[in-house]
Amino acid sequence: MGATPALLAALAACALLAAPARAAQTVSATDAAFVTRVGRPYPPSSGGGLGLSWLGGGVRVQHTGRVLRATFAPVLAGFKLRCAQSNDGFFPFQSVAWVAGSNVSETVVVASGNGVVEVVLNMPPQYFEAPGSEAVLISLTTDGAFGAAPAPPALVMHVLGDSITAATNIHGGVNNACADYGYENDYSASYGGLLCGHLGASCSTVAVGGQTMPPMTQYYKQYKYSDSAPFPFDDAAPRIFVSYMGVNDYWGQDGSPALDAEFASNWLAFFNLTRAAYPGAKIAFFLLLGPMIAGGGAPHSPLKMEPGVLKAVADGVAAGFDVTYVNATAACGDALAGCVDGCGGGHPGESGHRAMALAAAPLIAAKLGIVYNPF
């Protein structure tokens, strides 16, 4: 008599249990033979790992295993990682790994399945980075084998902004909660994080809530949020620069010729900073306005900031910069509240960020003559 289906299933299960465990391979997070860094580089960490600060900083690796794990040095508070895997060069949001934070090293599963995996910082650093503390990636482990380091991304993109860019109050974070504490918010669902996925770029997002252009210009010149160590600008120049700024610059007042001129002057100073930092680089700047409703002195419509943004664009172009205005304020129709998703503070929710990303991605791709993934 032949074996029954039940017997065959039992034998297969026994064979699986009896199979020897797959040997694991571990590589240092700074091993350039296996690891490709994404985002702006960071100063060496005392423990020899890879320090992560601004949003989007992280690594890409390729492996043949079933599970990829990451080990982090002790950190004072928990933080999130955006994890995605792809073999076509685009890395849309797929999952989030939570590093709880403790006084001992912690290892977490960051991806299941093989191929090229991207792991980047998912939480605005100002929410967890106390002075002298940082998120440090020590090593990566696979139950298969690591391949050679993936090729560096063809595009480098920088993003600058305030709480909107930092993904404040995005609905759909931990337990679908809305809160301005970072723990409930996901960079992966922000317009900057989504654009990174659409374009397959190596991204760095410098974003701090409540800030105007002058402080954000200073933050852009720093290695990390918590100290003023100067960034040397010895990295690859960005080909793309995207920003949504102005809510705090116009806080408590409507636009006026004087305020518009001040806002545009601050932008021109920033454009000149990038020219000095990356001599000869051809950077395409995209200044966005998107969904936003705010009280307490903030503009009730981002269109009140439009004259200042348009002047910043015109002054930048006159000074020889490549600057484009992206108007995504009507992405949800006339009812901006449709992009807020019920969270407090008037910040755009997931649908608002998605609308901004979808408004900018095809424009950026057409201007640069590249392909984007419209996922």
C-alpha positions as CSV (number, residue, x, y, z in Angstrom):
1,M,0.0,0.0,0.0
2,G,1.3,3.5,-0.8
3,A,1.9,6.2,1.7
4,T,-1.2,8.2,2.6
5,P,-1.2,12.0,2.2
6,A,-1.2,12.3,6.0
7,L,1.9,10.1,6.3
8,L,3.7,12.0,3.6
9,A,2.9,15.3,5.4
10,A,4.2,13.8,8.7
11,L,7.4,12.6,7.0
12,A,8.0,16.0,5.5
13,A,7.5,17.7,8.8
14,C,10.0,15.3,10.4
15,A,12.5,15.9,7.7
16,L,12.2,19.7,8.2
17,L,12.7,19.3,11.9
18,A,15.7,17.1,11.4
19,A,17.3,19.4,8.9
20,P,20.4,21.1,10.2
21,A,20.0,24.8,11.2
22,R,21.3,27.2,8.5
23,A,24.6,28.8,9.4
24,A,24.2,32.5,10.1
25,Q,26.5,35.2,8.7
26,T,27.1,38.5,10.5
27,V,28.7,41.6,9.1
28,S,29.6,44.9,10.6
29,A,27.4,47.8,9.7
30,T,30.4,49.7,8.5
31,D,31.7,46.9,6.3
32,A,31.7,48.5,2.8
33,A,32.2,45.1,1.1
34,F,28.6,44.1,2.1
35,V,26.9,47.3,3.3
36,T,25.9,50.4,1.2
37,R,25.1,53.5,3.3
38,V,22.1,55.6,2.4
39,G,21.4,59.2,3.6
40,R,24.0,61.6,4.8
41,P,27.1,60.1,6.4
42,Y,27.5,60.5,10.2
43,P,30.6,60.8,12.4
44,P,32.2,57.6,13.6
45,S,30.6,56.1,16.7
46,S,32.6,55.2,19.7
47,G,31.5,51.6,19.5
48,G,32.6,51.3,15.9
49,G,29.1,51.1,14.5
50,L,27.1,53.3,12.2
51,G,25.5,56.2,13.9
52,L,22.1,57.3,12.6
53,S,20.7,60.7,13.1
54,W,18.6,62.5,10.5
55,L,15.6,60.7,8.9
56,G,16.5,58.4,6.0
57,G,19.9,57.5,7.2
58,G,20.7,53.8,7.1
59,V,21.9,51.0,4.9
60,R,21.2,48.6,2.0
61,V,22.4,45.0,1.9
62,Q,21.6,42.0,-0.1
63,H,21.3,38.5,1.3
64,T,20.1,35.0,0.5
65,G,18.5,34.1,3.8
66,R,15.0,34.0,5.1
67,V,15.4,36.5,7.9
68,L,17.6,39.6,8.4
69,R,18.3,40.9,11.9
70,A,20.0,44.1,13.0
71,T,21.8,44.7,16.3
72,F,22.0,48.1,17.9
73,A,24.1,49.6,20.6
74,P,22.3,50.6,23.9
75,V,20.2,53.7,23.4
76,L,18.3,55.7,25.9
77,A,14.9,55.7,24.2
78,G,13.1,53.6,21.6
79,F,13.0,54.4,17.9
80,K,11.6,53.1,14.7
81,L,13.2,51.8,11.5
82,R,11.7,51.8,8.1
83,C,12.4,48.5,6.4
84,A,11.8,47.6,2.7
85,Q,13.1,45.0,0.3
86,S,13.2,45.2,-3.5
87,N,15.2,44.0,-6.5
88,D,14.0,46.7,-8.9
89,G,15.7,49.7,-7.3
90,F,12.7,51.3,-5.6
91,F,12.0,50.9,-1.9
92,P,8.4,51.7,-1.0
93,F,7.3,51.4,2.6
94,Q,6.8,47.8,3.7
95,S,7.3,47.4,7.5
96,V,8.5,49.1,10.6
97,A,10.8,47.6,13.2
98,W,10.7,48.9,16.8
99,V,13.9,49.1,18.8
100,A,12.7,49.5,22.4
101,G,15.7,51.1,23.9
102,S,17.5,49.8,26.9
103,N,21.0,49.7,28.5
104,V,22.0,46.6,26.6
105,S,22.5,45.9,22.9
106,E,19.3,44.9,21.2
107,T,18.7,42.6,18.1
108,V,15.5,42.9,16.1
109,V,14.2,41.3,13.0
110,V,14.1,43.9,10.2
111,A,13.1,41.9,7.2
112,S,11.8,38.5,6.1
113,G,12.8,37.1,2.7
114,N,15.9,37.6,0.7
115,G,17.0,40.1,-1.9
116,V,18.1,43.7,-1.4
117,V,16.9,45.2,1.9
118,E,16.9,48.8,2.9
119,V,16.8,49.8,6.6
120,V,16.6,53.5,7.5
121,L,15.8,55.6,10.5
122,N,12.0,56.1,10.7
123,M,11.6,58.5,13.6
124,P,12.5,62.2,13.9
125,P,15.7,62.2,16.0
126,Q,14.6,65.1,18.2
127,Y,12.1,62.8,19.8
128,F,14.7,60.4,21.2
129,E,18.2,61.8,20.8
130,A,19.4,63.2,24.1
131,P,22.8,64.9,24.1
132,G,25.5,62.3,23.9
133,S,23.1,59.6,22.7
134,E,22.4,58.3,19.3
135,A,21.0,55.3,17.4
136,V,24.0,53.1,16.5
137,L,23.7,50.1,14.1
138,I,26.4,47.6,15.1
139,S,25.9,44.7,12.8
140,L,23.5,42.8,10.5
141,T,22.9,39.0,10.5
142,T,21.3,36.7,8.0
143,D,20.5,33.0,8.2
144,G,21.8,32.8,4.6
145,A,24.7,34.7,3.1
146,F,25.4,38.3,2.3
147,G,26.1,39.3,-1.3
148,A,28.3,42.1,-2.4
149,A,27.2,45.6,-1.3
150,P,24.4,46.9,-3.6
151,A,25.4,49.6,-6.0
152,P,25.0,53.1,-4.5
153,P,21.7,54.7,-5.5
154,A,21.9,56.7,-8.7
155,L,20.0,59.6,-7.1
156,V,20.7,61.5,-3.9
157,M,17.9,63.6,-2.4
158,H,17.8,66.0,0.5
159,V,14.6,67.1,2.2
160,L,14.2,70.0,4.6
161,G,11.2,71.0,6.6
162,D,9.4,71.6,9.9
163,S,6.9,69.3,11.7
164,I,5.1,68.6,8.5
165,T,8.2,67.1,7.0
166,A,9.1,65.3,10.2
167,A,5.7,63.5,9.9
168,T,4.1,64.9,13.0
169,N,0.6,63.7,13.7
170,I,0.4,61.2,10.8
171,H,-2.6,59.0,11.5
172,G,-1.9,55.3,11.4
173,G,1.1,55.0,13.6
174,V,1.4,52.8,16.7
175,N,-2.2,51.6,17.5
176,N,-3.5,54.2,15.0
177,A,-2.8,56.9,17.6
178,C,-2.3,60.6,16.8
179,A,0.3,62.2,19.0
180,D,3.1,64.6,18.6
181,Y,5.7,62.4,20.2
182,G,7.4,60.6,17.3
183,Y,6.5,57.2,18.7
184,E,3.1,57.5,16.9
185,N,4.4,58.9,13.6
186,D,6.0,57.3,10.6
187,Y,8.5,58.9,8.3
188,S,7.7,56.1,5.9
189,A,4.3,57.6,5.3
190,S,5.6,61.2,5.0
191,Y,5.9,63.0,1.7
192,G,9.7,62.9,1.9
193,G,9.8,59.2,2.8
194,L,7.3,58.3,0.0
195,L,9.3,60.3,-2.5
196,C,12.4,58.3,-1.6
197,G,10.5,55.2,-2.4
198,H,9.0,56.6,-5.6
199,L,12.5,57.6,-6.9
200,G,14.7,55.0,-5.3
201,A,16.9,57.7,-4.0
202,S,19.4,57.8,-1.2
203,C,17.7,60.3,1.1
204,S,18.4,62.5,4.1
205,T,15.6,64.4,5.7
206,V,16.5,67.3,8.1
207,A,13.2,68.2,9.8
208,V,12.5,69.8,13.2
209,G,9.0,70.9,14.4
210,G,8.2,74.5,15.0
211,Q,11.2,75.9,13.1
212,T,11.5,78.8,10.6
213,M,14.0,79.0,7.7
214,P,17.1,80.4,9.7
215,P,17.1,77.6,12.3
216,M,16.5,75.0,9.7
217,T,19.5,76.3,7.7
218,Q,21.6,75.9,10.8
219,Y,20.3,72.3,11.3
220,Y,21.2,71.5,7.7
221,K,24.8,72.4,8.5
222,Q,25.0,70.1,11.5
223,Y,25.9,66.4,11.7
224,K,23.2,65.7,14.3
225,Y,20.1,67.3,15.9
226,S,21.5,67.4,19.4
227,D,24.8,69.2,18.8
228,S,26.3,71.7,16.5
229,A,29.3,69.7,15.1
230,P,29.6,71.0,11.6
231,F,28.7,68.8,8.7
232,P,31.7,68.8,6.3
233,F,29.7,68.4,3.1
234,D,32.2,65.9,1.8
235,D,29.4,63.5,0.7
236,A,27.8,63.1,-2.7
237,A,25.9,66.2,-3.7
238,P,22.1,66.0,-3.8
239,R,20.7,65.9,-7.3
240,I,17.2,66.7,-5.8
241,F,16.2,69.0,-3.0
242,V,12.6,69.1,-1.7
243,S,11.1,71.3,1.0
244,Y,7.8,72.3,2.5
245,M,8.5,75.4,4.7
246,G,6.7,78.6,5.7
247,V,4.0,77.7,8.2
248,N,6.2,78.9,11.1
249,D,7.8,81.7,9.1
250,Y,4.3,83.2,8.7
251,W,3.0,82.2,12.1
252,G,0.7,84.8,13.6
253,Q,0.5,87.0,10.5
254,D,-0.8,87.0,7.0
255,G,1.6,87.5,4.1
256,S,2.9,91.0,3.3
257,P,5.4,92.3,0.9
258,A,7.9,92.7,3.7
259,L,7.3,89.2,5.1
260,D,7.4,87.7,1.6
261,A,10.7,89.4,0.9
262,E,12.2,88.2,4.2
263,F,11.1,84.6,3.5
264,A,12.6,84.8,0.0
265,S,15.8,86.2,1.3
266,N,16.2,83.4,3.8
267,W,15.7,80.9,1.0
268,L,18.3,82.7,-1.2
269,A,20.7,82.4,1.7
270,F,20.0,78.7,1.8
271,F,20.5,78.3,-2.0
272,N,23.8,80.1,-1.7
273,L,24.8,77.7,1.2
274,T,24.3,74.7,-1.1
275,R,26.3,76.3,-3.9
276,A,29.2,76.9,-1.5
277,A,28.8,73.4,0.1
278,Y,28.6,71.5,-3.2
279,P,30.6,73.6,-5.8
280,G,29.5,72.8,-9.4
281,A,26.7,70.5,-8.4
282,K,23.5,70.7,-10.4
283,I,20.8,70.6,-7.8
284,A,17.1,70.7,-8.7
285,F,15.1,72.5,-6.0
286,F,11.4,71.8,-5.5
287,L,9.5,74.1,-3.0
288,L,6.2,72.6,-2.0
289,L,3.0,73.8,-0.5
290,G,0.6,71.2,0.6
291,P,-2.4,70.5,2.8
292,M,-2.3,72.3,6.2
293,I,-5.0,73.7,8.5
294,A,-3.8,75.3,11.7
295,G,-5.1,77.7,14.3
296,G,-3.4,79.6,17.0
297,G,-1.7,82.0,14.7
298,A,-0.8,79.7,11.8
299,P,-2.0,80.3,8.3
300,H,-5.4,78.7,7.8
301,S,-4.5,78.0,4.2
302,P,-1.0,77.4,2.8
303,L,-1.9,79.5,-0.1
304,K,-1.4,82.5,2.1
305,M,2.3,81.6,1.9
306,E,2.3,81.3,-1.9
307,P,3.5,84.8,-2.7
308,G,6.6,84.3,-0.5
309,V,7.3,80.9,-2.0
310,L,6.9,82.3,-5.6
311,K,9.2,85.1,-4.7
312,A,11.8,82.6,-3.4
313,V,11.5,80.7,-6.6
314,A,11.9,83.8,-8.8
315,D,14.8,85.2,-6.8
316,G,16.5,81.8,-6.8
317,V,16.1,81.4,-10.6
318,A,17.4,85.0,-11.1
319,A,20.5,84.0,-9.0
320,G,21.2,81.0,-11.3
321,F,19.5,78.2,-9.3
322,D,17.1,75.6,-10.7
323,V,14.0,76.1,-8.5
324,T,10.5,74.9,-9.2
325,Y,7.3,75.5,-7.3
326,V,5.0,72.5,-6.6
327,N,1.5,73.4,-5.6
328,A,-0.1,70.4,-3.9
329,T,-2.6,72.4,-1.8
330,A,-5.6,71.3,-3.9
331,A,-4.7,67.6,-3.8
332,C,-7.7,66.9,-1.6
333,G,-10.0,69.3,-3.5
334,D,-11.3,72.5,-1.8
335,A,-11.7,70.8,1.6
336,L,-8.1,70.7,3.0
337,A,-9.5,68.9,6.1
338,G,-9.8,65.8,3.9
339,C,-6.1,65.5,4.0
340,V,-5.8,65.9,7.8
341,D,-7.1,62.4,8.7
342,G,-8.5,63.5,12.0
343,C,-5.2,64.2,13.9
344,G,-4.7,67.3,15.9
345,G,-2.7,70.4,15.1
346,G,-3.9,70.6,11.5
347,H,-0.9,68.6,10.2
348,P,-1.6,66.6,7.0
349,G,-2.3,63.0,7.6
350,E,-1.3,60.0,5.5
351,S,-3.6,61.0,2.6
352,G,-2.2,64.5,2.6
353,H,1.4,63.3,2.5
354,R,0.5,60.8,-0.2
355,A,-1.0,63.6,-2.2
356,M,2.1,65.8,-1.9
357,A,4.4,62.9,-2.9
358,L,2.2,62.0,-5.9
359,A,2.2,65.7,-7.0
360,A,6.0,66.0,-6.8
361,A,7.2,62.6,-8.0
362,P,6.1,62.9,-11.7
363,L,7.3,66.5,-11.9
364,I,10.7,65.6,-10.5
365,A,11.0,62.5,-12.8
366,A,10.0,64.5,-15.9
367,K,12.4,67.3,-15.1
368,L,15.4,64.9,-14.6
369,G,14.4,62.5,-17.3
370,I,14.1,59.5,-15.0
371,V,11.6,56.8,-14.3
372,Y,9.7,56.7,-11.0
373,N,7.6,54.0,-9.3
374,P,4.0,55.3,-8.8
375,F,3.2,52.5,-6.3
